[in-house]
């Protein structure tokens, strides 16, 4: 799976939005069949998505499809459509994921990787088990749905979700997966988006969901390895190749040992994986 800093969500029922998404700077385009599409437009969304995937340039970035939850009447039609397409999405995003529903989706989707959305208290508790399933490639935090389900349990004033985000990040990392933060709904507030993105990147999210193209530049800048760190990491790795450094050694005023080198290698690898 391609490393993703920015995931642009677009409604699958809009040809205009799909056309714009195809030329965006997002690392991944996520075509939404769920909340962004009315019940009467689900079939149209599938048809337009099939056309989008068929016409996609091979050099373009990955395309994900967010299907409807497994407990809805739409999921069977979603799974059947994905399975029969010659050009299938790079991954399917499963909303309202639980351990049971993730297993159901994996069984119904023939070989397609899955991104599981953690959107309820139950899914948060099950996140480590969901992340460890075969073909699960990442976890995505559905923050607004999570707040809604928590409010139903009496947490009507809840606003601090940092603890939940940390659990999702760690559950994904423990299973060797990556994690994607939820969107900022106010796409007109660039400063708030930047602040939120920096905080989420510092927690450990690999990327963030965007709901408007004007969010992509900020998200791409704030997620992924910092350019100055990548430059330092490349110089460090070149120094290691040139010299015989056993154990810990000093490099530009900093003590370097195996964990520091491993992190530098990961940063250079991730920097090369973005679009």
DARA-V590616 format. One record per residue. N is the residue number from 1. SS is DSSP state (alpha for helix, beta for strand, coil for the rest). Layout:
# DARA-V590616
{{N & SS} {N & SS}}
This chain:
# DARA-V590616
{{1 & coil} {2 & coil} {3 & coil} {4 & coil} {5 & coil} {6 & beta} {7 & beta} {8 & beta} {9 & beta} {10 & beta} {11 & beta} {12 & coil} {13 & coil} {14 & coil} {15 & alpha} {16 & alpha} {17 & alpha} {18 & alpha} {19 & alpha} {20 & alpha} {21 & alpha} {22 & alpha} {23 & coil} {24 & coil} {25 & coil} {26 & coil} {27 & coil} {28 & beta} {29 & beta} {30 & beta} {31 & beta} {32 & beta} {33 & coil} {34 & coil} {35 & coil} {36 & coil} {37 & coil} {38 & coil} {39 & alpha} {40 & alpha} {41 & alpha} {42 & alpha} {43 & alpha} {44 & alpha} {45 & alpha} {46 & alpha} {47 & alpha} {48 & alpha} {49 & alpha} {50 & alpha} {51 & alpha} {52 & alpha} {53 & alpha} {54 & alpha} {55 & alpha} {56 & coil} {57 & coil} {58 & coil} {59 & coil} {60 & coil} {61 & coil} {62 & beta} {63 & beta} {64 & beta} {65 & beta} {66 & beta} {67 & coil} {68 & coil} {69 & coil} {70 & coil} {71 & coil} {72 & coil} {73 & coil} {74 & coil} {75 & alpha} {76 & alpha} {77 & alpha} {78 & alpha} {79 & alpha} {80 & alpha} {81 & alpha} {82 & alpha} {83 & alpha} {84 & alpha} {85 & coil} {86 & coil} {87 & coil} {88 & coil} {89 & coil} {90 & coil} {91 & beta} {92 & beta} {93 & beta} {94 & beta} {95 & coil} {96 & coil} {97 & coil} {98 & coil} {99 & alpha} {100 & alpha} {101 & alpha} {102 & alpha} {103 & alpha} {104 & alpha} {105 & alpha} {106 & alpha} {107 & alpha} {108 & alpha} {109 & coil} {110 & coil} {111 & coil} {112 & coil} {113 & coil} {114 & beta} {115 & beta} {116 & beta} {117 & beta} {118 & beta} {119 & coil} {120 & coil} {121 & alpha} {122 & alpha} {123 & alpha} {124 & alpha} {125 & alpha} {126 & alpha} {127 & alpha} {128 & alpha} {129 & alpha} {130 & alpha} {131 & alpha} {132 & coil} {133 & coil} {134 & coil} {135 & coil} {136 & beta} {137 & beta} {138 & beta} {139 & beta} {140 & beta} {141 & beta} {142 & coil} {143 & alpha} {144 & alpha} {145 & alpha} {146 & alpha} {147 & alpha} {148 & alpha} {149 & alpha} {150 & alpha} {151 & alpha} {152 & alpha} {153 & coil} {154 & coil} {155 & coil} {156 & coil} {157 & coil} {158 & coil} {159 & coil} {160 & coil} {161 & coil} {162 & alpha} {163 & alpha} {164 & alpha} {165 & alpha} {166 & alpha} {167 & alpha} {168 & alpha} {169 & alpha} {170 & alpha} {171 & alpha} {172 & alpha} {173 & alpha} {174 & alpha} {175 & coil} {176 & coil} {177 & coil} {178 & beta} {179 & beta} {180 & beta} {181 & beta} {182 & coil} {183 & coil} {184 & coil} {185 & coil} {186 & coil} {187 & coil} {188 & coil} {189 & coil} {190 & alpha} {191 & alpha} {192 & alpha} {193 & alpha} {194 & alpha} {195 & alpha} {196 & alpha} {197 & alpha} {198 & alpha} {199 & alpha} {200 & alpha} {201 & alpha} {202 & alpha} {203 & alpha} {204 & coil} {205 & coil} {206 & coil} {207 & beta} {208 & beta} {209 & beta} {210 & beta} {211 & coil} {212 & coil} {213 & alpha} {214 & alpha} {215 & alpha} {216 & alpha} {217 & alpha} {218 & alpha} {219 & alpha} {220 & alpha} {221 & alpha} {222 & alpha} {223 & coil} {224 & coil} {225 & coil} {226 & coil} {227 & alpha} {228 & alpha} {229 & alpha} {230 & alpha} {231 & alpha} {232 & alpha} {233 & alpha} {234 & alpha} {235 & alpha} {236 & alpha} {237 & alpha} {238 & alpha} {239 & alpha} {240 & alpha} {241 & alpha} {242 & alpha} {243 & coil} {244 & coil} {245 & coil} {246 & coil} {247 & coil} {248 & coil} {249 & beta} {250 & beta} {251 & beta} {252 & coil} {253 & coil} {254 & beta} {255 & beta} {256 & beta} {257 & coil} {258 & alpha} {259 & alpha} {260 & alpha} {261 & alpha} {262 & alpha} {263 & alpha} {264 & alpha} {265 & alpha} {266 & alpha} {267 & alpha} {268 & alpha} {269 & alpha} {270 & alpha} {271 & alpha} {272 & coil} {273 & coil} {274 & coil} {275 & coil}}
